[in-house]
């Protein structure tokens, strides 16, 4: 048996490398979830690689109408063979349809076939007769020796009850949930005739280029073999307070209230690396690239010049457009492309737009941290877009336990004066300053001051 690629971004990855040929795959889901696009796109990608493909479309539309609709997508190939069956005919007389279908397949001898959809066939017949038809269809499919996709408008419970599930080698389920800020699309492999597929839900999107799947992030623990060095955070005196700087491959959380300089701390971390030949990525959910450049320039950091040198990349994702898996995959790809060694994510509260629970948010960030470590990247996360006086530490307890370094920035009322304070609450593998530390933000950046021993 041979494994063949689908040619769809992310799909082969969650399938564990592709689809076994021959095999029969059910693509099920609710209305508008993208079942037809997934099936046709796979056919067109195969046709582009020289395979013969056949699209069996059960519809009331004409072939010209179908081709016109499909031509709106960039993946469309004219080599796609299309055979139309009228919906009302297959509902009333599925056996005649099966004979005609067999003749069509035998004349073309396709490598891949899509029957879309299968659910209307014999719709008005008793369940026992429909079951017999499915078994007859399965016998024919075995003779075709091809990859066969069957689509169906079905809920997950429908899939479990349907006889189609018994005769297929794999089941892929697509869902779509309409939310206030757009659609949430998810794809799940419920069954597959290969052991190495990625289970669970994966997000996907549909646009003029077709369907793109964003596999959920899974990052195994890779044991570190080489000795880990210390690196500078780029802030004067901080390396002294941390007894030598941050560890390479570590994950740092900068938590604090609004106006405490969290973003500036992160920018110094990225710029310091870039100046020392370590490319860095800034992923921001709040400030646009232009806003970030202006803010950095006002404090003596020239992001634009380092961007021109290919040492810094800014990725801006508005909160309303955050797709957690897509965002992480984009980061992974940029890390690979530019050989990034440092990553800044500002602000992780942006994930609150995506995840319904803190547990889901924690799981995603944990996987991100592990992914960065596996890729040889030192990471820094910003958290706490909250008003002064809010308990930011309490708000981020679910996340703070994941990181190696936790730094708390806070406004405090000291002697009738509001002062900025820094606390290094933990640093795995290293001693660090335990006292509360005062600091200021000037035109030259962060200036660390005295210890506040009596606070």
Secondary structure in CASP SS format (residue, H / E / C, confidence):
PFRMAT SS
TARGET T0000
AUTHOR 0000-0000-0000
METHOD secondary structure of the structure
MODEL  1
X C 1.00
X E 1.00
X E 1.00
X E 1.00
X C 1.00
X C 1.00
X C 1.00
X C 1.00
X C 1.00
X C 1.00
X H 1.00
X H 1.00
X H 1.00
X H 1.00
X C 1.00
X C 1.00
X C 1.00
X C 1.00
X E 1.00
X E 1.00
X E 1.00
X C 1.00
X E 1.00
X E 1.00
X E 1.00
X E 1.00
X E 1.00
X E 1.00
X E 1.00
X C 1.00
X C 1.00
X C 1.00
X C 1.00
X C 1.00
X H 1.00
X H 1.00
X H 1.00
X H 1.00
X H 1.00
X H 1.00
X H 1.00
X H 1.00
X H 1.00
X H 1.00
X H 1.00
X H 1.00
X H 1.00
X H 1.00
X C 1.00
X C 1.00
X C 1.00
X C 1.00
X E 1.00
X E 1.00
X E 1.00
X E 1.00
X E 1.00
X E 1.00
X E 1.00
X C 1.00
X C 1.00
X C 1.00
X H 1.00
X H 1.00
X H 1.00
X H 1.00
X H 1.00
X H 1.00
X H 1.00
X H 1.00
X C 1.00
X C 1.00
X C 1.00
X C 1.00
X C 1.00
X C 1.00
X C 1.00
X C 1.00
X C 1.00
X C 1.00
X E 1.00
X E 1.00
X E 1.00
X E 1.00
X E 1.00
X E 1.00
X H 1.00
X H 1.00
X H 1.00
X H 1.00
X H 1.00
X H 1.00
X C 1.00
X H 1.00
X H 1.00
X H 1.00
X H 1.00
X H 1.00
X H 1.00
X H 1.00
X H 1.00
X H 1.00
X H 1.00
X H 1.00
X H 1.00
X H 1.00
X H 1.00
X H 1.00
X C 1.00
X C 1.00
X C 1.00
X E 1.00
X E 1.00
X E 1.00
X E 1.00
X E 1.00
X C 1.00
X C 1.00
X C 1.00
X C 1.00
X C 1.00
X C 1.00
X C 1.00
X C 1.00
X C 1.00
X C 1.00
X H 1.00
X H 1.00
X H 1.00
X H 1.00
X H 1.00
X H 1.00
X H 1.00
X H 1.00
X H 1.00
X H 1.00
X H 1.00
X H 1.00
X H 1.00
X H 1.00
X H 1.00
X H 1.00
X H 1.00
X H 1.00
X C 1.00
X C 1.00
X E 1.00
X E 1.00
X E 1.00
X E 1.00
X E 1.00
X E 1.00
X E 1.00
X C 1.00
X C 1.00
X H 1.00
X H 1.00
X H 1.00
X H 1.00
X H 1.00
X H 1.00
X C 1.00
X C 1.00
X H 1.00
X H 1.00
X H 1.00
X H 1.00
X C 1.00
X C 1.00
X E 1.00
X E 1.00
X E 1.00
X E 1.00
X E 1.00
X E 1.00
X E 1.00
X E 1.00
X E 1.00
X E 1.00
X C 1.00
X C 1.00
X E 1.00
X E 1.00
X E 1.00
X E 1.00
X E 1.00
X E 1.00
X E 1.00
X E 1.00
X E 1.00
X E 1.00
X C 1.00
X C 1.00
X C 1.00
X C 1.00
X C 1.00
X C 1.00
X C 1.00
X C 1.00
X C 1.00
X E 1.00
X E 1.00
X E 1.00
X E 1.00
X E 1.00
X E 1.00
X E 1.00
X C 1.00
X C 1.00
X E 1.00
X E 1.00
X E 1.00
X E 1.00
X E 1.00
X C 1.00
X C 1.00
X C 1.00
X C 1.00
X C 1.00
X C 1.00
X C 1.00
X C 1.00
X C 1.00
X C 1.00
X C 1.00
X C 1.00
X C 1.00
X C 1.00
X C 1.00
X E 1.00
X E 1.00
X C 1.00
X C 1.00
X C 1.00
X C 1.00
X C 1.00
X C 1.00
X H 1.00
X H 1.00
X H 1.00
X H 1.00
X C 1.00
X C 1.00
X C 1.00
X C 1.00
X E 1.00
X E 1.00
X C 1.00
X C 1.00
X C 1.00
X E 1.00
X E 1.00
X E 1.00
X E 1.00
X E 1.00
X E 1.00
X C 1.00
X C 1.00
X C 1.00
X C 1.00
X C 1.00
X H 1.00
X H 1.00
X H 1.00
X H 1.00
X H 1.00
X H 1.00
X H 1.00
X H 1.00
X H 1.00
X H 1.00
X H 1.00
X H 1.00
X H 1.00
X H 1.00
X C 1.00
X C 1.00
X C 1.00
X C 1.00
X E 1.00
X E 1.00
X E 1.00
X E 1.00
X E 1.00
X C 1.00
X C 1.00
X C 1.00
X C 1.00
X H 1.00
X H 1.00
X H 1.00
X H 1.00
X H 1.00
X H 1.00
X H 1.00
X H 1.00
X H 1.00
X H 1.00
X C 1.00
X C 1.00
X C 1.00
X C 1.00
X H 1.00
X H 1.00
X H 1.00
X H 1.00
X H 1.00
X H 1.00
X C 1.00
X C 1.00
X C 1.00
X E 1.00
X E 1.00
X E 1.00
X E 1.00
X E 1.00
X C 1.00
X C 1.00
X H 1.00
X H 1.00
X H 1.00
X C 1.00
X C 1.00
X H 1.00
X H 1.00
X H 1.00
X H 1.00
X H 1.00
X H 1.00
X H 1.00
X H 1.00
X H 1.00
X H 1.00
X H 1.00
X H 1.00
X H 1.00
X H 1.00
X H 1.00
X C 1.00
X C 1.00
X C 1.00
X E 1.00
X E 1.00
X E 1.00
X E 1.00
X E 1.00
X C 1.00
X H 1.00
X H 1.00
X H 1.00
X H 1.00
X H 1.00
X H 1.00
X C 1.00
X C 1.00
X C 1.00
X C 1.00
X H 1.00
X H 1.00
X H 1.00
X H 1.00
X H 1.00
X H 1.00
X H 1.00
X H 1.00
X H 1.00
X H 1.00
X H 1.00
X H 1.00
X H 1.00
X H 1.00
X H 1.00
X H 1.00
X H 1.00
X C 1.00
X C 1.00
X C 1.00
X E 1.00
X E 1.00
X E 1.00
X E 1.00
X E 1.00
X E 1.00
X C 1.00
X C 1.00
X C 1.00
X C 1.00
X C 1.00
X C 1.00
X C 1.00
X C 1.00
X H 1.00
X H 1.00
X H 1.00
X H 1.00
X C 1.00
X H 1.00
X H 1.00
X H 1.00
X H 1.00
X C 1.00
X C 1.00
X C 1.00
X C 1.00
X E 1.00
X E 1.00
X E 1.00
X E 1.00
X E 1.00
X E 1.00
X E 1.00
X E 1.00
X E 1.00
X E 1.00
X C 1.00
X C 1.00
X E 1.00
X E 1.00
X E 1.00
X E 1.00
X E 1.00
X E 1.00
X E 1.00
X E 1.00
X E 1.00
X E 1.00
X E 1.00
X C 1.00
X C 1.00
X C 1.00
X C 1.00
X C 1.00
X C 1.00
X C 1.00
X C 1.00
X C 1.00
X E 1.00
X E 1.00
X E 1.00
X E 1.00
X E 1.00
X E 1.00
X C 1.00
X C 1.00
X E 1.00
X E 1.00
X E 1.00
X E 1.00
X E 1.00
X E 1.00
X E 1.00
X C 1.00
X C 1.00
X C 1.00
X C 1.00
END
